[in-house]
Amino acid sequence: EMGLRVAQDHPSPCVDAAVSMLLGTFADIDRPQAVVAATEILGILMENLGCWDAVPDEAMSSVVTHLVRSTSVDIRGRLAKLLRHALSTDSARSRVHAALEDDRLGLDDQQRAVVMQEIYDV
């Protein structure tokens, strides 16, 4: 509760810190619980602040990429939940779709549909 009060007064640096923390956990494949916890923190901020504009496009793309490539059920579930929330907002919806269509990800239409189904089924 105290943290959310601080975040409401200073949303940009708090979102930046949460995004940096999440992206930093992606490299640590031996600690999936760190990714889950960092995803939860960012999700709580986004649900309460609603400032998806503060999340950089490259970070949004990294979240989508990690969802697609992760083999951890827990990580996939948390990232899907985060992306489902992002898709519910106008400011983030197009960026999530753009990340799914990025050539670097290499997904065809059917694979994108499967990922979208996973996002909405969690």
C-alpha positions in Angstrom: 0.0 0.0 0.0 2.8 2.4 0.9 4.6 1.5 -2.3 1.6 2.3 -4.4 1.2 5.7 -2.8 4.8 6.4 -3.8 4.2 5.0 -7.3 1.1 7.3 -7.7 3.3 10.3 -6.9 6.2 9.2 -9.2 4.8 6.8 -11.8 7.5 7.0 -14.4 10.5 6.1 -12.3 8.6 3.3 -10.5 7.5 1.8 -13.8 11.0 2.1 -15.2 12.4 0.3 -12.1 9.8 -2.5 -12.3 10.4 -3.0 -16.1 14.2 -3.0 -15.5 13.7 -5.6 -12.7 11.5 -7.8 -14.9 13.9 -7.6 -17.9 16.8 -8.4 -15.6 15.2 -11.6 -14.4 14.7 -12.9 -17.9 18.3 -13.9 -18.2 18.2 -16.0 -15.0 16.7 -19.2 -16.2 17.6 -21.0 -13.0 15.3 -18.8 -11.0 11.8 -18.8 -12.6 10.3 -17.5 -9.3 12.2 -14.3 -9.8 10.5 -13.8 -13.2 7.1 -14.6 -11.6 7.7 -12.1 -8.7 8.9 -9.3 -11.0 5.9 -9.9 -13.3 3.6 -9.6 -10.4 5.1 -6.4 -9.3 4.8 -4.8 -12.7 1.3 -6.1 -13.0 0.2 -4.6 -9.7 1.7 -1.2 -10.8 -0.1 -1.4 -14.2 -3.4 -2.3 -12.7 -3.2 0.5 -10.2 -1.6 3.2 -12.3 -2.8 2.3 -15.8 0.3 3.8 -17.4 1.2 1.4 -20.1 2.6 4.3 -22.1 5.5 4.3 -19.7 6.5 0.8 -20.7 8.9 1.0 -23.6 8.1 -0.8 -26.9 11.3 -2.9 -26.6 10.3 -4.0 -23.1 6.8 -5.0 -24.4 8.5 -6.9 -27.1 10.7 -8.7 -24.6 7.7 -9.7 -22.5 6.0 -11.2 -25.6 9.3 -12.9 -26.7 9.8 -14.4 -23.2 6.2 -15.7 -23.1 6.7 -17.4 -26.5 10.0 -18.9 -25.7 9.6 -19.9 -22.0 9.1 -23.5 -21.0 8.0 -22.7 -17.5 4.2 -23.0 -16.9 4.4 -20.5 -14.1 6.2 -17.9 -16.1 4.0 -18.3 -19.1 0.9 -18.0 -17.0 2.1 -14.8 -15.3 3.3 -13.2 -18.5 0.1 -14.1 -20.2 -1.9 -12.5 -17.4 0.2 -9.3 -17.7 -0.3 -9.2 -21.5 -4.0 -9.8 -21.1 -4.1 -6.7 -19.0 -2.1 -4.8 -21.5 -4.4 -5.9 -24.3 -7.3 -4.4 -22.4 -5.9 -0.9 -22.8 -5.8 1.2 -25.9 -2.3 2.4 -25.3 -0.7 -1.0 -25.2 -2.9 -3.2 -27.4 -1.3 -2.2 -30.7 2.2 -2.6 -29.2 1.4 -6.2 -28.1 0.1 -7.0 -31.5 3.2 -5.4 -33.1 5.5 -7.5 -30.9 3.6 -10.7 -31.9 4.0 -9.8 -35.6 7.7 -8.9 -35.3 9.8 -10.9 -37.8 12.4 -11.6 -35.1 9.9 -13.7 -33.3 9.2 -15.7 -36.5 5.6 -16.6 -35.8 3.1 -17.4 -38.5 -0.6 -16.5 -38.2 -1.5 -19.9 -36.7 1.2 -19.6 -34.0 0.2 -16.0 -33.2 -3.4 -17.3 -32.8 -2.2 -20.0 -30.4 -0.3 -17.4 -28.3 -3.3 -15.1 -28.2 -5.5 -18.0 -27.1 -3.0 -18.7 -24.3 -3.1 -15.1 -23.2 -6.8 -15.1 -22.9 -7.2 -18.6 -21.4 -5.0 -18.1 -18.4 
